[in-house]
Amino acid sequence: MSSLKLTRLNRCHADFDAQLQQLLAWESVSNLAVNRTVDEILARVRSEGDSALVEYSNSFDRLRVSRMAELELDAEQLQQALANLGTEQRQALEVAAKRVRDYHQHQVQQSWQYTEADGTLLGQQVTPMDRVGIYVPGGKASYPSSVLMNAIPAKVAGVKEIIMVVPTPDGVVNELVMAAAALAGVDRVFTIGGAQAIAALAYGTATVPRVDKIVGPGNIYVATAKRAVFGRVGIDMIAGPSEILVVCDGRTDPDWVAMDLFSQAEHDEDAQSILISPDADYLDRVQQSIERLLPTMERQQIIRQSLAGRAALIEVTDLEQAVELINRIAPEHLELSVEDPEALLPGIRHAGAIFMGRYTAEALGDYCAGPNHVLPTSGTARFSSPLGVYDFQKRSSLIGFSAAGASALGKTASVLARGEGLTAHARSAEYRIKD
């Protein structure tokens, strides 16, 4: 097999900015044909409900079902999947679940209030959502880790009911995914997928209850459907392909870094893996490790296509320049494979998750470190955060005026309301003003 040609960039070159912009360009839900298909699916599920779900499941997932009852797994089936796991798998799943739960307990927000001198009460009441939907991918790959990362924060937040949808092409049910659902406390599971599953969660059917928010990754049809139903329900994000950015000072074993780059490239052909280093010779050594290790990978064709199409080795003058690029790229996963990662932290403003030090492989974060692996992609870490308990909690403002407070502040409200020409607002406040 021919050697792999990787994009090589140098921050000091005149055309670097244009090359980097081209490398990072990505739009995951712009396909007009996909949009038309999704719109049709959403409309049919909204109007026809369960019958449309049954028809789409038979068509897209090659099933042979006649009613929705055949597309739901009950609690006993989930518990049985958990019981059937081998000891090693069950222990790994339980360790991961505990660590994810323990971490997210720290994110719980509490209600608060205070009383001003005149007796006016102000504050914020924090409450969980009633019902959320979790989309779990099926098909090319199954992700029990996604079940834990999406369901456990919702449970910690106090969500009353969690509905999970997961496609089962050809009727193949992934037992590890179902075991994870049992362990995470998922309440109902429907074996439906694609845009039709998003529609069912957003609009509700006779069988699938409507949810308040939909979270979880999926393909372009799922992403497009989530964008389309946003506003009727909340969503976590529109996720693009997985990304990793490794910053290395040139002292980490190049095989380690090559494998870290592979760890994202193996997700799919559109995943992006980037290495930044001030050491040009080190970039050469990592390139050599990539070429030597690639033939040993089970998913080498996917990795090869990903690296050839979207990866890059970037030379910078120093780590300060590397930090500048971190903030520009705003990566989903950032590995600081350097001697003193904490020294770089103050300068890093945009990154989904930061993995600190040579021993912190991004893969640990995917499964069992504790922090959530649902992270902003495609540069959205500039304004978005990892999925967390706060995504399943709502905040209501508390306002309670005493008679004295209403009288005093009513004068201010009156002036501002009349300035806006809103007389009813002004008079409403004025009624409560004491002479």
N, C-alpha and C positions, 0 to 999 in steps of 0.2 A: 504494500500500500504506500502511496506517495506521502512525502513528509507534509506536515501541517504548516501552512503559512499563516502566521498570526499577525494581526495589525500591530505595528510598532510606531509609537508616537513619542515626540520629544517636546516638552513644554516650551523650550526655547526657540523652536522653529516658527517661522512667520505664519505658516498656515495651520498652526495647531488648533486655534479656536474653531475654525471651520471644520476641521477633521473631527474634533471632539463632538461638535454639535451633530454632525452626520452620524457618528457612532451611537450617540445616545437617543437619536430620534426614534420615537415609538408611539403609535396610536393603535390601541387594542380594539376599539369598537367603532371604526369608521366605515366598515364595509356596508355599502348600501343594500346589497343582496341579503346579507345577514339581518339587517334592520327590517327589511320587508318581511322576511320569514318570521322573525320574532314578533313583529306587530300582529301578524296573522294568528300566531299561536296564542298570544296574550288575549286577543279578541275572542277566539274560540273558547278558551278555558273560562273566560269571564262570563260568556253567554251560555255555554253548554255544560260547564262544571265537570263532574265526575266522568261523564261519557267521553268527553274530549281527552281527559287524562288517560283513560283506558285505551282509547284509540292510538294516542301518541306513544304510549308505552309499548304497545304491540308493534307499532311501526318502527320506532327508533331503537328500541332495546330488544327487538325480536322476541317478545314475550307472547304468550297465548293465554290471556286472561279475559274474563268477561265482566268482571265487576270490581269495584274499588276494594272490597274486603280482601281480595287476593293480593293487593298491593300494600297491605299494612302488616307489619310484624308486631306481635304483642309482647308484653313485658316478659312473659315466660320464655319466649324464643330468645330474647336478648340475654336473660340470665343464663339460659342454657348455653349460649355461645361463650359466655364468660366462664362457665363451669367446665366447658370442653377444652379450654386452652391448656397447653402444656405448661408445666411449672415455670420454665424459664420465661416464656412469653408473658404469662400472667404477672409474674413478679416485676418484669420490666415495665409493663403497663401500669401496675400499681405504684411503682416508684415514680414514674413520670407524672401520674395523676396527682400524687401527694405533693410533689414539688411545684407543679403548676398551681394547685390549690393554695399552698402555703404562700407562694409569691403574690398571688392575686388578692389574698386576704389583706395585704398591706395597702391595696388600692381603694378599699371601700371608703366612700365619702359619707360623712355624717351630716345630719341637719344641724343648723345653728341659728341663733337669734340673739338680739340684744335689745335693751330698752333704753331709750333716751331720757334725759332729765325730766321732760314734761309727760312721760308715760307712754310715748309713742314706741311701738314695737316694730322692729324690722328684722328680717332674717331670710333663711332659705330652707325649704323642706326638700329632702332628697328621698325619692321613692323609686322602686324598681319598676321595670316594664312588666306588663301582665303576661305577655306571651311573645316568644321570639322563634324565628325559624332558622335552622342551620342547614346550609347546603354543603354536602360532603361529596367530593368527586368520586366517580366510579369509572370503569372502562379501562383506559390505558394503565392506570395505577389506582390504588386504594390507599387512603391515608387515615389510619386510626389516630395518628397524632393530631390531625385537624379536628377530629371529634373532641378530643380533650381540650384543645386550645380555644375552641369556640363555645363549647358547652359549659366548661367549668367556671369561667368568669361570669357567665350568666347566672349560674347557680349561686356563686358567691355573692352576686349582686342582689339575689333574692327574687329572681324571675320565677313566677308561679308555674309556668308551663313551657317546656322546650319541645319544639316539633322538629324532627330531623328528616330531611329528604336525601336519598342517595340512589342513583341509578344502579340497576343490576342487569347489565347487558347479558342476554341469553339466559337470564334467570339465575346467574351465579351470584350468590350472596357471600360477601367477604366476612368470615366469622370474626376476624380480629377487629374490624370496624364495628360490628354489632356488640362485641365484648366491650369495646371502648365506650359505646353508647350506654351500656348498662352501668359501667363503672362511673361514668360522668353524670349519671342521673337524668338522661334524656327520657322524656315522658312518652312520646309517640314517634314511631318511625314509619315512613312511607317510602317504598322502593320506586320512586319516580325521580326523574332527572331532567336536565335541560331547561329551556325557557318555560316549558309547561309546568315544571315544579315551582319555579319562581312565581308564575302566574297564580298557581294554586295558593301559595303562601300569601301573596299580596291581596288577592280578591276573596279567597275562601271558596270552598265548594260544600256540597252537602256532607262530605266526609272529612275534608281537610280544613281545619279551622284557620281563619285569617289571623295573621300575626301582626305585631307592631313593628318589628324590625327583622331584616334578613341579613345574615352574615355568612361568610364562608366563600372559598374560591371556586371557580369553575371555568369552563371554556369560553370562547368568544360569544356563544349564544347565551350563556348564563350571565356574562358580564353585560351584554347588551340589554338583556331583560331586566337586570337589576337597575340599570340606568333608567330604563323606561318606566319602571314602577315607583321610582324614588319620588317621594311627595305623598303618595298614597301610603307607603310604609317607609320606615327608615332603612338605610343600608349602611354597611360598614365602609366600603370603598369599592372603586372599580379597579381591580387588581390586574396589573400587567404581568409579563414574564418575571421569573425569579432573577435576582441580581446579587452579585457579591463584588465588593471592592476590597482588595487586600492592599494595605500599605506596609511595606517591609523595608527595614534598614539594611538588608543584605546579609543578615546573620542567622536567619532561620533556615533549617534544612530545606533546600529547594524542592525535594520530593513532597514535603508536608504542604508547601504552598501550592504546588501543582495539583495535589489531591483536593485541596480546599477549593481551587478553581473548578475542578471536575464536579465537586459536590453540588454546585448550582447548575453547571452545564448539563448534567445528566437529567435534569427535570424535563426539559424539552428543547427543541431546536432554537427557540427564540430567547432562551435564557441568556443572561449577560454576565461574563466574568472578566474583571479588570484587575490588573496588578500595577501598582505604582511603587517605584523605588528610585532613590538617587544613585544607585549603583548599577551602571550599565552592564558590567560583567555578571552581576547577579541575575539580571533579566535574561541574559544568555543561558545561564545555568538552569533557570526555571524552564525556559523553552526546551532545553535538552531533556529535562525531567518529564515534561509533558509528552514529548515524542517517544520517550522510552516507556512511560507508564500507560499511555493510551491503549496500546494493543492488549493490555491485561484487563481492561474494563469490560464488564458485561454489556454496558450501554454505550460502547465506543462510537457507534455510528451517530447517535444523538449528540454525544459530547463533541465529536469531530465537527459536526455541522454547526453546533452552537458556537464553538470557539472560532471556527473559520468565518462565521458571519457577524458575530457581535462582540467577540473578546478583544482585548488590547493589552499590550505591555507598554507602560508609559514611563519614560525617564523624566525625572525632575532634578532640579539643582540641589534641593535639600528638603527636609521634612516640613518646613514651614510652607513651602510651595505645595507639598502634598496635601496639607490641611486646606489650602485654598481650593484645590481640586475636589476634595471631599465635599466641601460646602456647595460647590458648583454642581457636582453630580448628584448629591443628596441620595446616597445609595440605600437600598433596602437593608442589606447586611454589610457592615463594615468591620473588617478585621484589622486591628492595629498590631501587627506582628513585629513589634519593636521592643527595644530594651526597656523603655520607660513610657508605657502607653498613657499613664495618667498625666504626663507632662503635655500631651497633645489635647487632652479633653477640653480645656478651657476655650480652645479655638474652634472646636467642632460644634456647629449649630444645626446641621441638617444630616440626620442619619436615622434610619428606622431602629436598628439595634447595633450596639457597638461591642465587639468582642475584643477583649483587652489581653494582650500578651501572646507569646508564641504558643502556649499550650491550650489556648481557648479556640478550639475548632468551631466554626459556625454550626456544624452538624449537631453539637451538643445543644445549641439553642433550638434547633428544629424539633428535638424530641424531649429533652428532660432537664434542661437547666432550670426552668421555672418561668422566666419571662415568655410572653406570648410570641408565637412565630408568625402570626398574622400581622404583616408589616406593610407600610406604604411603599409602593413601587413607582418606577418611571419618574423619579424626581419629586414625587408628591410628599416626601419627607420634609420638604420645605414648609408644609402647612398641615401635615397630618401626623398622627401618632400610632403606635402599635395598638391593636385591639386590647381592650381591658375592661375591668369591671365598670368603669365610668361610661362605657358605651351602652351599658344596659341599665343605667340609672338616669332618672330625669330630675331636674331641679325646678322647683316652684318658688317664686318670690313670696315672702310673707310681709304684709304691710298692715299695721293696725294702729290708727291714730287715736290718741286721747282727745277729749274735747278741746283742751288747750292747744295741743299740737295741730289739730285741724284748723283751729282759728288762726293760729300764727302762720302756718304754711299756706293756708287758703288764700291769703293775700298775694303771695308769690305766684301761686297757680293762676289766680285771676288775671294778674298783669300779663303773664305769658300767654294765657288762652286768648285774651282780647287782642293781644298783639298778632295772633294767628287768625283772628277773625272767627273764632269758635265760641260763640256767645253761650251756648248751652254748657260747655265745659266751665266757662267762667262762673256762670250763675250757680252751677252745681257746687262749686267750691265756696262761693260767696254765702250760700245758705247756711254754711257751718261756721261762718265768721261771727265771733261775738262782738257786739258793739263796745 
